[in-house]
Amino acid sequence: MILFLKLLPVLTGILCIIIGILPERHPNMKNPIFTEGEVIGSMTQKIFQKHSEAFSFAPVVQYHTEQGEQKATARTFTPEWQYHYRTGDKITVCYEKSQPQIFEIHNGSRYEFRKKLCFTAGFGILAAYVILWVQYH
């Protein structure tokens, strides 16, 4: 039991590093394929919020697949004040191999943040453990 408690920081550090290595998941896709796309327009949808009318937008994206060129609209609509895509923007999309018209915009910032956080925590814990072990043994 004491050995386990002594090794707990090492195990925690290794676990953080393993979590940082894991690839990004796309739960809606069995065979995701990444490619570059271009925003060629947007679709508008009226929504009603707090008894007022507002608009939400979804980008229309053109991208190349194994089956040829695709033009499709994102399935997620964003409120006007959060929408930041402009015609001509280059973006990374992830589409389902068997249904190339279904895609998601790959916004890797959340994944990249998780990866950096896990690597920093993992290596930081291991470095602190080694420094303390050398100092007190």
C-alpha positions as a printed Julia matrix, in Angstrom:
137×3 Matrix{Float64}:
   0.0    0.0     0.0
   2.81   2.41    0.86
   4.58   1.54   -2.39
   1.37   2.38   -4.28
   1.16   5.77   -2.54
   4.8    6.48   -3.38
   4.21   5.61   -7.04
   0.85   7.42   -7.31
   2.41  10.65   -8.69
   4.31   8.64  -11.31
   1.14   6.82  -12.35
  -0.78  10.11  -12.47
   1.92  11.72  -14.63
   1.98   8.77  -17.01
  -1.83   8.78  -17.22
  -1.83  12.5   -18.11
   0.73  11.88  -20.87
  -1.32   8.96  -22.26
  -4.47  11.12  -22.31
  -2.49  13.78  -24.19
  -1.44  11.22  -26.81
  -4.98   9.95  -27.51
  -6.34  11.16  -30.86
  -9.32  13.47  -31.15
 -12.64  11.64  -31.22
 -15.49  12.22  -33.64
 -18.4   10.32  -32.07
 -20.74  10.89  -35.04
 -18.3    9.37  -37.54
 -17.01   5.83  -37.89
 -14.36   6.59  -40.52
 -13.45  10.3   -40.29
 -11.3   11.79  -43.03
  -9.74  15.24  -42.75
  -9.38  17.6   -45.68
  -9.14  21.29  -46.43
 -12.28  23.17  -47.39
 -13.35  26.66  -48.33
 -16.34  28.62  -47.06
 -18.37  29.58  -50.14
 -21.38  31.11  -48.4
 -23.76  30.71  -45.5
 -27.3   29.6   -44.73
 -29.53  31.71  -42.52
 -32.19  30.49  -40.13
 -34.63  32.54  -38.05
 -34.78  31.74  -34.38
 -36.89  33.19  -31.62
 -35.23  34.08  -28.35
 -36.96  35.79  -25.44
 -39.89  36.97  -27.56
 -37.66  38.47  -30.25
 -36.51  37.35  -33.63
 -32.84  36.62  -34.27
 -30.81  34.96  -36.98
 -28.38  32.07  -36.85
 -25.91  31.03  -39.54
 -24.24  27.9   -40.84
 -21.38  27.96  -43.33
 -21.67  26.38  -46.76
 -18.39  24.62  -47.44
 -16.77  23.24  -50.58
 -14.22  20.45  -50.11
 -12.65  17.56  -52.01
 -13.36  13.93  -51.13
 -12.38  10.56  -52.56
 -15.7   10.61  -54.47
 -15.13  14.1   -55.88
 -15.93  17.65  -54.93
 -18.65  18.26  -52.32
 -20.64  21.34  -51.4
 -22.53  21.03  -48.14
 -23.95  23.1   -45.32
 -22.8   22.58  -41.75
 -25.47  21.0   -39.56
 -24.81  23.34  -36.65
 -26.26  26.83  -36.8
 -24.55  29.56  -34.78
 -26.11  32.8   -33.5
 -25.2   35.85  -35.55
 -23.01  37.37  -32.84
 -20.91  34.16  -32.61
 -20.63  33.44  -36.33
 -17.13  34.26  -37.61
 -16.77  32.56  -41.02
 -16.38  34.67  -44.14
 -16.61  33.64  -47.77
 -13.18  32.48  -48.9
 -12.01  31.32  -45.45
  -9.92  28.14  -45.59
 -10.95  25.63  -42.92
 -10.27  22.01  -42.04
 -13.26  19.71  -42.3
 -13.78  16.14  -41.18
 -16.22  14.06  -43.22
 -17.59  10.55  -42.99
 -15.96   8.31  -45.63
 -19.21   6.5   -46.48
 -21.29   9.72  -46.53
 -19.02  12.54  -47.71
 -21.84  15.1   -47.63
 -21.87  14.83  -43.81
 -19.05  16.87  -42.33
 -17.94  18.69  -39.22
 -15.72  21.72  -39.05
 -12.54  20.66  -37.35
 -11.85  23.26  -34.71
  -8.76  21.74  -33.16
  -8.27  24.45  -30.53
 -10.1   22.5   -27.8
  -8.19  19.32  -28.64
  -4.87  21.18  -28.8
  -5.57  22.8   -25.41
  -6.34  19.4   -23.85
  -3.2   17.92  -25.37
  -0.95  20.74  -24.1
  -2.57  20.72  -20.67
  -2.14  16.95  -20.27
   1.47  16.96  -21.48
   2.35  19.9   -19.22
   0.69  18.31  -16.2
   2.17  14.87  -16.88
   5.74  16.01  -17.43
   5.46  18.55  -14.6
   4.32  15.89  -12.13
   7.09  13.52  -13.22
   9.75  16.25  -13.04
   8.6   17.35   -9.58
   8.6   13.73   -8.4
  12.13  13.14   -9.67
  13.42  16.39   -8.12
  11.83  15.59   -4.75
  13.02  11.98   -4.88
  16.62  13.04   -5.58
  16.48  15.73   -2.89
  15.15  13.49   -0.12
  16.86  10.16   -0.94
